[in-house]
Amino acid sequence: MILNMISIITPVYNGERFIEFCLQNVIAQNCSDIEHIIVDGGSTDKTVEIIKQYAEKYSHISWISEKDKGQSDAMNKGINMAKGEILSFLNVDDYYQPNVLNRVLEIFKNLPNPSFLVGNCNLWNDDEELIAINKPKKMHFYDLLLGWDVNPFPANPSAYFYHKSIHEKIGLYDVEDHDAMDLHFLLQTVQVATVKYVDETWGNFRVIQGTKTYNSNQNGETLKRIKTILESYHQKLPFDLRVKLALKRQFYKKKKGLERRIKYLTSRR
Protein backbone atom coordinates (compact mmCIF):
# COMPACT_ATOMS: atom_id res chain seq x y z
CA MET A 1 0.00 0.00 0.00
CA ILE A 2 1.29 3.44 -0.93
CA LEU A 3 0.69 6.10 1.72
CA ASN A 4 -0.87 9.43 0.75
CA MET A 5 -1.98 8.13 -2.63
CA ILE A 6 -5.53 8.04 -3.98
CA SER A 7 -6.71 5.04 -5.95
CA ILE A 8 -9.60 6.16 -8.17
CA ILE A 9 -11.79 3.27 -9.28
CA THR A 10 -14.12 3.56 -12.28
CA PRO A 11 -16.47 0.64 -12.99
CA VAL A 12 -17.78 0.78 -16.55
CA TYR A 13 -19.75 -1.20 -19.09
CA ASN A 14 -20.41 0.15 -22.59
CA GLY A 15 -19.52 3.66 -21.47
CA GLU A 16 -18.01 5.08 -24.66
CA ARG A 17 -20.21 8.18 -24.33
CA PHE A 18 -18.42 9.29 -21.16
CA ILE A 19 -15.19 7.30 -20.69
CA GLU A 20 -12.88 9.77 -22.45
CA PHE A 21 -14.25 12.71 -20.47
CA CYS A 22 -13.85 10.67 -17.27
CA LEU A 23 -10.20 9.91 -18.04
CA GLN A 24 -9.52 13.52 -18.99
CA ASN A 25 -11.21 14.81 -15.83
CA VAL A 26 -8.79 12.85 -13.65
CA ILE A 27 -5.79 13.88 -15.76
CA ALA A 28 -6.82 17.55 -15.47
CA GLN A 29 -6.59 17.31 -11.67
CA ASN A 30 -2.80 17.58 -12.04
CA CYS A 31 -2.30 15.34 -9.03
CA SER A 32 0.80 13.13 -9.10
CA ASP A 33 -0.15 10.89 -6.15
CA ILE A 34 -2.95 8.95 -7.85
CA GLU A 35 -3.74 5.87 -9.85
CA HIS A 36 -6.85 5.50 -11.99
CA ILE A 37 -8.17 1.95 -12.17
CA ILE A 38 -10.75 1.20 -14.85
CA VAL A 39 -12.75 -1.98 -14.29
CA ASP A 40 -14.57 -2.78 -17.51
CA GLY A 41 -17.25 -5.46 -17.53
CA GLY A 42 -16.55 -6.71 -21.04
CA SER A 43 -17.85 -3.77 -23.07
CA THR A 44 -18.96 -4.37 -26.66
CA ASP A 45 -18.69 -0.74 -27.79
CA LYS A 46 -15.54 1.41 -28.11
CA THR A 47 -14.96 1.76 -24.35
CA VAL A 48 -11.94 -0.57 -24.20
CA GLU A 49 -10.41 0.95 -27.32
CA ILE A 50 -10.50 4.40 -25.70
CA ILE A 51 -9.12 3.10 -22.42
CA LYS A 52 -6.19 1.43 -24.21
CA GLN A 53 -5.29 4.64 -26.02
CA TYR A 54 -5.09 6.60 -22.77
CA ALA A 55 -3.37 3.84 -20.78
CA GLU A 56 -0.55 3.81 -23.36
CA LYS A 57 0.04 7.53 -22.82
CA TYR A 58 -0.50 7.86 -19.05
CA SER A 59 1.23 5.57 -16.56
CA HIS A 60 -1.26 6.28 -13.75
CA ILE A 61 -4.02 4.46 -15.69
CA SER A 62 -4.46 0.71 -15.27
CA TRP A 63 -7.38 -1.42 -16.40
CA ILE A 64 -8.97 -4.82 -16.80
CA SER A 65 -11.81 -5.95 -19.03
CA GLU A 66 -13.74 -9.11 -18.22
CA LYS A 67 -17.27 -10.19 -17.45
CA ASP A 68 -18.38 -9.57 -13.88
CA LYS A 69 -21.40 -10.07 -11.63
CA GLY A 70 -22.43 -6.42 -11.66
CA GLN A 71 -21.30 -3.09 -10.26
CA SER A 72 -20.49 -4.31 -6.74
CA ASP A 73 -18.29 -7.06 -8.16
CA ALA A 74 -16.48 -4.51 -10.35
CA MET A 75 -15.98 -2.22 -7.35
CA ASN A 76 -14.49 -5.06 -5.31
CA LYS A 77 -12.10 -5.91 -8.15
CA GLY A 78 -10.95 -2.32 -8.15
CA ILE A 79 -10.41 -2.33 -4.39
CA ASN A 80 -8.30 -5.48 -4.65
CA MET A 81 -6.20 -3.87 -7.40
CA ALA A 82 -5.78 -0.58 -5.54
CA LYS A 83 -2.30 0.33 -4.29
CA GLY A 84 -3.26 3.61 -2.65
CA GLU A 85 -4.06 4.22 1.00
CA ILE A 86 -7.12 6.28 0.02
CA LEU A 87 -9.99 5.14 -2.21
CA SER A 88 -12.36 7.06 -4.45
CA PHE A 89 -15.06 5.77 -6.78
CA LEU A 90 -15.70 7.82 -9.90
CA ASN A 91 -18.53 6.45 -12.02
CA VAL A 92 -17.90 6.88 -15.73
CA ASP A 93 -20.56 9.60 -16.15
CA ASP A 94 -19.59 11.60 -13.05
CA TYR A 95 -16.69 13.99 -12.50
CA TYR A 96 -14.64 15.98 -9.99
CA GLN A 97 -14.45 19.72 -9.57
CA PRO A 98 -11.03 21.22 -10.45
CA ASN A 99 -8.12 20.52 -8.06
CA VAL A 100 -10.17 18.33 -5.73
CA LEU A 101 -7.64 15.51 -5.45
CA ASN A 102 -4.77 17.69 -4.23
CA ARG A 103 -7.14 19.32 -1.74
CA VAL A 104 -8.28 15.93 -0.44
CA LEU A 105 -4.71 14.68 0.01
CA GLU A 106 -3.87 17.74 2.10
CA ILE A 107 -6.84 17.13 4.40
CA PHE A 108 -6.04 13.42 4.80
CA LYS A 109 -2.59 14.28 6.16
CA ASN A 110 -4.30 15.39 9.37
CA LEU A 111 -6.91 12.64 9.61
CA PRO A 112 -6.57 9.39 11.60
CA ASN A 113 -6.78 6.03 9.90
CA PRO A 114 -9.49 4.98 9.15
CA SER A 115 -11.32 8.12 8.07
CA PHE A 116 -14.16 9.00 5.73
CA LEU A 117 -14.02 12.45 4.11
CA VAL A 118 -17.00 13.97 2.31
CA GLY A 119 -17.82 17.24 0.57
CA ASN A 120 -20.76 18.59 -1.42
CA CYS A 121 -21.97 17.29 -4.77
CA ASN A 122 -23.69 19.01 -7.69
CA LEU A 123 -26.60 17.14 -9.31
CA TRP A 124 -27.15 17.80 -13.03
CA ASN A 125 -29.95 16.82 -15.42
CA ASP A 126 -29.82 15.93 -19.13
CA ASP A 127 -29.90 19.60 -20.11
CA GLU A 128 -26.83 20.28 -17.94
CA GLU A 129 -28.96 22.26 -15.52
CA LEU A 130 -28.03 22.24 -11.85
CA ILE A 131 -30.99 20.66 -10.08
CA ALA A 132 -29.60 20.38 -6.53
CA ILE A 133 -26.50 20.59 -4.36
CA ASN A 134 -26.15 17.67 -1.99
CA LYS A 135 -24.73 18.79 1.38
CA PRO A 136 -24.44 15.83 3.80
CA LYS A 137 -23.60 17.94 6.85
CA LYS A 138 -24.66 15.44 9.51
CA MET A 139 -23.00 12.06 9.12
CA HIS A 140 -23.41 10.49 12.54
CA PHE A 141 -24.98 7.02 12.39
CA TYR A 142 -28.12 8.13 14.24
CA ASP A 143 -28.42 11.24 12.08
CA LEU A 144 -28.45 9.10 8.95
CA LEU A 145 -31.08 6.82 10.47
CA LEU A 146 -33.46 9.79 10.61
CA GLY A 147 -33.79 9.50 6.84
CA TRP A 148 -32.86 11.29 3.62
CA ASP A 149 -35.56 13.94 4.02
CA VAL A 150 -34.16 14.96 7.43
CA ASN A 151 -30.41 14.46 6.94
CA PRO A 152 -29.40 13.75 3.33
CA PHE A 153 -26.78 11.08 2.72
CA PRO A 154 -23.91 11.65 0.30
CA ALA A 155 -25.59 11.45 -3.10
CA ASN A 156 -22.62 10.23 -5.10
CA PRO A 157 -19.13 8.81 -4.47
CA SER A 158 -17.48 11.53 -6.59
CA ALA A 159 -17.75 13.71 -3.48
CA TYR A 160 -16.30 11.33 -0.89
CA PHE A 161 -12.99 9.62 -0.18
CA TYR A 162 -11.93 7.11 2.46
CA HIS A 163 -9.14 4.96 3.80
CA LYS A 164 -8.93 1.55 2.18
CA SER A 165 -8.51 0.05 5.67
CA ILE A 166 -12.23 0.60 6.28
CA HIS A 167 -12.88 -2.52 4.22
CA GLU A 168 -10.78 -4.52 6.66
CA LYS A 169 -13.39 -3.65 9.29
CA ILE A 170 -16.64 -3.92 7.34
CA GLY A 171 -15.73 -6.16 4.41
CA LEU A 172 -16.18 -5.54 0.69
CA TYR A 173 -19.36 -4.64 -1.20
CA ASP A 174 -22.04 -7.33 -1.44
CA VAL A 175 -21.87 -8.71 -5.00
CA GLU A 176 -25.55 -9.66 -4.79
CA ASP A 177 -26.50 -6.04 -4.07
CA HIS A 178 -26.79 -4.05 -7.29
CA ASP A 179 -28.73 -1.02 -6.04
CA ALA A 180 -28.14 -0.19 -2.36
CA MET A 181 -24.46 -1.04 -1.85
CA ASP A 182 -23.52 2.62 -1.33
CA LEU A 183 -26.07 3.14 1.46
CA HIS A 184 -25.09 -0.04 3.29
CA PHE A 185 -21.46 1.01 2.97
CA LEU A 186 -22.15 4.47 4.43
CA LEU A 187 -24.20 3.16 7.36
CA GLN A 188 -21.47 0.69 8.26
CA THR A 189 -18.57 3.10 7.67
CA VAL A 190 -19.78 5.87 9.96
CA GLN A 191 -19.81 3.36 12.81
CA VAL A 192 -16.13 2.40 12.45
CA ALA A 193 -14.36 5.46 11.01
CA THR A 194 -13.68 9.09 11.81
CA VAL A 195 -16.01 11.15 9.61
CA LYS A 196 -15.19 14.65 8.39
CA TYR A 197 -17.51 16.84 6.35
CA VAL A 198 -16.09 19.83 4.45
CA ASP A 199 -18.46 22.46 3.09
CA GLU A 200 -16.87 22.56 -0.35
CA THR A 201 -18.21 21.20 -3.63
CA TRP A 202 -16.07 18.31 -4.86
CA GLY A 203 -18.24 16.06 -7.00
CA ASN A 204 -20.64 16.19 -9.92
CA PHE A 205 -23.41 13.63 -10.39
CA ARG A 206 -25.25 13.36 -13.71
CA VAL A 207 -28.84 12.24 -13.05
CA ILE A 208 -29.64 11.44 -16.66
CA GLN A 209 -32.43 9.55 -18.39
CA GLY A 210 -31.92 5.87 -18.97
CA THR A 211 -29.51 5.32 -16.09
CA LYS A 212 -30.24 2.95 -13.23
CA THR A 213 -30.43 5.81 -10.73
CA TYR A 214 -32.76 7.92 -12.88
CA ASN A 215 -35.17 5.05 -13.53
CA SER A 216 -35.20 4.10 -9.85
CA ASN A 217 -35.96 7.70 -8.84
CA GLN A 218 -38.74 8.02 -11.39
CA ASN A 219 -40.63 4.90 -10.34
CA GLY A 220 -40.23 5.59 -6.62
CA GLU A 221 -38.03 2.57 -6.00
CA THR A 222 -35.19 4.65 -4.53
CA LEU A 223 -37.25 5.99 -1.63
CA LYS A 224 -38.78 2.56 -0.99
CA ARG A 225 -35.33 0.98 -0.93
CA ILE A 226 -33.95 3.60 1.46
CA LYS A 227 -36.92 3.16 3.80
CA THR A 228 -36.49 -0.62 3.85
CA ILE A 229 -32.76 -0.42 4.53
CA LEU A 230 -33.11 2.13 7.31
CA GLU A 231 -35.85 0.06 8.92
CA SER A 232 -33.54 -2.97 8.96
CA TYR A 233 -30.95 -0.94 10.88
CA HIS A 234 -33.60 0.49 13.21
CA GLN A 235 -34.71 -3.00 14.18
CA LYS A 236 -31.23 -3.78 15.53
CA LEU A 237 -31.37 -0.86 18.00
CA PRO A 238 -32.62 -1.03 21.59
CA PHE A 239 -36.33 -0.24 21.89
CA ASP A 240 -35.84 3.04 23.79
CA LEU A 241 -33.45 4.32 21.13
CA ARG A 242 -35.89 3.42 18.34
CA VAL A 243 -38.60 5.43 20.11
CA LYS A 244 -36.25 8.37 20.59
CA LEU A 245 -35.31 8.40 16.90
CA ALA A 246 -38.95 8.12 15.84
CA LEU A 247 -39.91 11.14 17.95
CA LYS A 248 -36.93 13.10 16.69
CA ARG A 249 -37.83 12.31 13.08
CA GLN A 250 -41.43 13.38 13.68
CA PHE A 251 -40.21 16.67 15.17
CA TYR A 252 -37.96 17.46 12.19
CA LYS A 253 -40.67 16.58 9.66
CA LYS A 254 -43.13 18.93 11.39
CA LYS A 255 -40.48 21.64 11.51
CA LYS A 256 -39.72 21.28 7.80
CA GLY A 257 -43.43 21.28 6.99
CA LEU A 258 -43.88 24.51 8.93
CA GLU A 259 -40.90 26.10 7.18
CA ARG A 260 -42.35 25.18 3.77
CA ARG A 261 -45.73 26.60 4.79
CA ILE A 262 -44.19 29.90 5.93
CA LYS A 263 -42.18 30.13 2.70
CA TYR A 264 -45.33 29.49 0.64
CA LEU A 265 -47.37 32.14 2.49
CA THR A 266 -44.54 34.65 2.27
CA SER A 267 -44.20 34.15 -1.48
CA ARG A 268 -47.91 34.95 -1.97
CA ARG A 269 -47.67 38.40 -0.45
PETAJO-V475412 format. One record per backbone hydrogen bond with DSSP energy under -1.0 kcal/mol. NH is the residue of the N-H (numbers start at 1). CO is the residue of the C=O. E is the energy in kcal/mol with one decimal. If there is no record, write none. Layout:
NH:CO:E / NH:CO:E
This chain:
2:83:-3.7 / 6:33:-2.4 / 7:86:-3.4 / 8:35:-3.1 / 9:88:-3.2 / 10:37:-3.0 / 12:39:-2.4 / 18:15:-1.4 / 19:15:-2.5 / 22:18:-2.5 / 23:19:-2.4 / 24:20:-2.5 / 25:21:-2.5 / 26:22:-1.6 / 27:23:-2.1 / 28:24:-2.6 / 29:26:-1.2 / 30:27:-1.8 / 34:32:-1.1 / 35:6:-1.9 / 36:60:-3.4 / 37:8:-3.4 / 38:62:-2.6 / 39:10:-2.4 / 40:64:-2.7 / 41:12:-2.3 / 50:46:-2.1 / 51:47:-2.3 / 52:48:-2.7 / 53:49:-1.7 / 54:50:-1.8 / 55:51:-2.8 / 56:52:-1.8 / 58:54:-2.4 / 61:58:-1.3 / 62:36:-2.4 / 64:38:-2.0 / 66:40:-2.2 / 74:70:-2.1 / 75:71:-2.6 / 76:72:-2.3 / 77:73:-2.0 / 78:74:-2.0 / 79:75:-2.2 / 80:76:-2.3 / 81:77:-1.5 / 82:78:-1.5 / 85:2:-1.7 / 86:5:-2.4 / 87:162:-3.5 / 88:7:-2.1 / 90:9:-2.2 / 94:91:-2.2 / 95:204:-1.8 / 97:202:-2.5 / 100:97:-1.2 / 103:99:-1.2 / 104:100:-2.7 / 105:101:-2.1 / 106:102:-1.7 / 107:103:-1.8 / 108:104:-2.4 / 109:105:-1.0 / 110:107:-1.7 / 111:108:-1.7 / 116:194:-3.1 / 117:161:-3.2 / 118:196:-2.5 / 119:159:-2.7 / 120:200:-3.5 / 121:134:-1.9 / 122:203:-2.6 / 123:132:-2.7 / 124:205:-2.6 / 125:129:-1.9 / 128:125:-1.9 / 131:123:-2.9 / 132:123:-1.1 / 134:121:-3.1 / 137:135:-2.1 / 144:140:-2.3 / 145:141:-1.6 / 146:143:-1.1 / 147:144:-1.7 / 150:147:-1.2 / 151:147:-2.9 / 159:156:-1.6 / 160:157:-1.5 / 161:117:-2.8 / 162:87:-1.9 / 163:115:-2.1 / 164:85:-2.7 / 166:163:-1.8 / 167:164:-1.7 / 168:165:-1.2 / 169:166:-1.3 / 170:166:-2.1 / 171:167:-1.7 / 177:174:-1.8 / 184:180:-2.2 / 185:181:-2.2 / 186:182:-2.4 / 187:183:-2.6 / 188:184:-1.9 / 189:185:-2.8 / 190:186:-2.3 / 192:189:-1.8 / 193:189:-1.9 / 194:114:-2.2 / 196:116:-2.6 / 198:118:-2.5 / 200:198:-2.5 / 202:120:-2.4 / 203:120:-1.8 / 204:95:-1.5 / 205:122:-3.2 / 207:124:-3.1 / 208:206:-1.1 / 211:208:-1.6 / 215:211:-2.4 / 216:212:-2.1 / 217:213:-2.3 / 218:214:-2.4 / 219:215:-1.9 / 221:216:-1.1 / 222:216:-1.6 / 224:220:-1.6 / 225:221:-2.7 / 226:222:-2.5 / 227:223:-2.4 / 228:224:-2.2 / 229:225:-2.4 / 230:226:-2.7 / 231:227:-2.1 / 232:228:-1.7 / 233:229:-1.4 / 234:230:-2.5 / 235:231:-2.2 / 237:234:-2.1 / 242:238:-1.9 / 243:239:-2.2 / 244:240:-2.0 / 245:241:-2.3 / 246:242:-2.1 / 247:243:-2.3 / 248:244:-2.1 / 249:245:-2.6 / 250:246:-2.1 / 251:247:-2.2 / 252:248:-2.2 / 253:249:-2.3 / 254:250:-2.0 / 255:251:-2.3 / 256:252:-2.5 / 257:253:-2.2 / 258:254:-2.3 / 259:255:-2.2 / 260:256:-2.3 / 261:257:-2.0 / 262:258:-2.5 / 263:259:-2.3 / 264:260:-2.3 / 265:261:-2.5 / 266:262:-2.5 / 267:263:-2.0 / 269:266:-1.1
